[in-house]
Amino acid sequence: MTAESLARALKAHRSGADWKAKCPAHEDQNPSLSVRDTDGTVLVHCHAGCSQEAVMAALQARGLWQAEDAANRRFLTAYGYTDEHGKLLYEVVQYEPKEFKQRRRDGRGDWIWKKGGRQVLYRLPEVLEAPILFVVEGEKDVETLREHGFVATTNSSGADAPWLPEYTAALPGREVILIPDNDEPGRRRVVKIARALAGKVSRLIVLELTGARDVTEWFGRGHSELELIAHVEGQEVSQ
């Protein structure tokens, strides 16, 4: 891929030493992406503020860019985040080696690889219907709990992501069980969420599952739904 071939693919026009094109990483009405060839290296820059990572990801999604490590990155799955009516707002895409990116539709059949304005809890319609639910770290753990018959949710972007007021606003009057990942970032995250939910929900439980990294691994070690319920209720599990 040369600067000229990339410019043609983006329907760019020449502007001095650069080409100017609409940035694929956001809804660009006025061309804000510059494309340049410097000593055989293709350089791209969004003057509207998109990060290099977002631009590269958007170009890769269109098959227009191959980063050096692209061949080593494998798509695993995409988790859809919807509004309260089930309409897709955005997806969190997981790659191997472990990497997560957020994308949303641009209204023209393509993806914008950038966070949108509205962030919501994962599986929001189920959350709004449930009197009791688990909050875990990561979409995979949510799906594990759902497979075992529980309602669960999370927020995107991992342990260091902020817990937004909108998330708390979706949970008033509910019984919420927080399960941290068994590491320091996971425990810090749960403390942050617990502080936000205190006084807003009917019952708040912090449940640490020993002997496993997370709830997915805990179930993988042979534990059962009844054991989890017993832990929540503070009962001893009979052997």
Secondary structure, 3 states (H helix, E strand, C coil): CCHHHHHHHCCCEEECCEEEECCCCCCCCCCCEEEEEECCEEEEEECCCCCHHHHHHHHHHCCCCCCCCHHHCEEEEEEEEECCCCCEEEEEEEEECCEEEEEEECCCCCEECCCCCCCCCCCHHHHHHCCEEEECCCHHHHHHHHHCCCCEECCCCCCCCCCCHHHHHCCCCCEEEECCCCCHHHHHHHHHHHHHHCCCCCEEEECCCCCCCCHHHHHHCCCCHHHHHHHHCCCCCCC
